[in-house]
Amino acid sequence: MSRHLTVLERAGQISVEADPADSRTFLVRQTEAGRAEIDATVQAGTAVFMEVIADWPDKDVEIARELITRLNQSWALRGDPVASERQGPRWRRTRS
């Protein structure tokens, strides 16, 4: 994980600082440049998506929107079983 964070930090997309509450951990924050990169990526994806469905009838777009909304709602209700197992920082968790 730290290798990936180092790459992002060197690219100016995140800032990393020691956690004042726990010297064994650190805090990672997204920078303005990091937010701009994500915004640009989302905009590019949206543009491609719009091109893909440009020739779809309005009814098909509406059906797709309804189904994607339903999928997102079902996913949210399901929850994240892995996250519910997480109890605090990784170093505090017991290993099985």
N, C-alpha and C positions, 0 to 999 in steps of 0.2 A: 504494500500500500504506500509506503513512504517514497518509493521510487516514482510512483505516479504523481504524488503530491509535489515532489521535487520538480518534475517536469512542468507541472502547472504553475508552480511558484516562479520558476525561471522564465516562464512565458508571461508572467505578470497577471495571470488569471485568478490567483488566490494569494492571500497573505497568511503566513504561519507565525504564531507567537506562542510562547510558553503559557500554560494555563496557570494563572496566579493561585488558583485554589488547589492545584494538584501538580507538583513538579514532575510527575511521571508522564503527564500527558501534555498536549498542546491544542491550541484553538486554530481552526482553519476558517477563514472568511473569504468570500468571493469578492474580488475587486470590481471596480467599474468596468475595467477592460474585460474581465471574465463575464460580467453581465451582458456587455455589448456583444461578445462572441456568441453567447447563448441566444440572444435576441436575433442576431444575424442568421444563426442556424435554424431557428424556428421560422423566421421569415422565408428562408430559402425552401424549407420543407413545405410550408404553406403554399408557396408559389408552384412548386412541382405538383402538389396535391390538386390545386386548382386546375392545372393543365390536364391532369389525368381525368378529372371528372367533367371537364369543360363541355363534352358532347353528351353528357347524361341528361335525360329528361328531368325536369324539376321534381317530379314524383319520386324518381329513383334516388335523387339526392336527399329528399325528405325521409324516405324509408331508411336509407343508410344512416342519416343523422339520428333517427329514432333508435335504431338498433345499436349504434355505438353508444348512445346515451344509456340505454338499458344495460349494455355490457359493462360500462363504467360503474353504474349503480350496483350491479351484482358483484362486481369486483370489490367495491368499497364495503359492501355488507359482509363479504367473505372475510375481510380483514387480512392481516399479515401474520400467519401463525409463527413464522420465524421471529418477527419483532416481538410478539408476546412472550417468547421464551427468553428474550434478552432482558437481563436484569442489571443495569448499570454498565460501567466500563468493562471492556473485555478482560482486563487483568484481574477484576474482582470475581469473575464467573469461574465456577469450578469446571474442570474438564472431565468429560465422561470417558 
